[in-house]
Structure formats: structure tokens, C-alpha cells
């Protein structure tokens, strides 16, 4: 197996999981079992309307050290309304992403 799982640690470094050969589990199952919960920030997205009429989606980095509110204050253009939403609220299919609309 040539795949590895790399994730940030609380100490600011990275951890690496190298699955043992012949373990018999798909890499996703190993990650779900062995990688610690990275917190609520990884389950949230910031959305805001673009000038062109679409929707911008900000995906926070778990290791940035900021709260989701701090990320919004830093990255959403001044004067733009925004929402903090659950990752499940963002469509997985990006085929029609240009047709997404922001509603308040």
C-alpha cells in the first residue's frame, strides 16, 4: 500500500499514519478509525455572495489557529453578508456551482 494519512496535530506539527500491509481496510476506514476529530471548524464553511451573483465558499484550514468567526472577519470582503453553515449544507456535486445563489 502506497497511501498515507497525514493530519495536523494539536502541537502544530503533522502526524503520519502508514497503514500496515495486508490490514484489509480501505484507507477511508483507517482514517475514520485512527484520525482524531479535528473539531467543529472542519465541519463548517463560510459562504457569501460574489459580485457576479454566485456564491463564494471558504473552507477553513484546521491548523490555522483561528475560530470560524475570526476567519470570516479576516477573509470575507468588507460589507458582504455571510453565513457560517454546516459542510452538509454545501452541495457535493459542483457541476452547477455557477448557478448557486445566496439567500439571507
Residue, then its C-alpha position, 0 to 999 in steps of 0.5 A: x500500500x502506497x497511501x498515507x494519512x497525514x493530519x495536523x496535530x494539536x502541537x502544530x506539527x503533522x502526524x503520519x499514519x502508514x497503514x500496515x500491509x495486508x490490514x484489509x481496510x480501505x484507507x477511508x476506514x483507517x482514517x475514520x478509525x485512527x484520525x482524531x476529530x479535528x473539531x467543529x471548524x472542519x465541519x463548517x464553511x463560510x459562504x457569501x455572495x460574489x459580485x457576479x451573483x454566485x456564491x463564494x465558499x471558504x473552507x477553513x484550514x484546521x491548523x490555522x489557529x483561528x475560530x470560524x468567526x475570526x476567519x470570516x472577519x479576516x477573509x470575507x470582503x468588507x460589507x458582504x453578508x455571510x453565513x457560517x453553515x454546516x459542510x452538509x449544507x454545501x452541495x457535493x456535486x459542483x457541476x452547477x456551482x455557477x448557478x448557486x445563489x445566496x439567500x439571507 
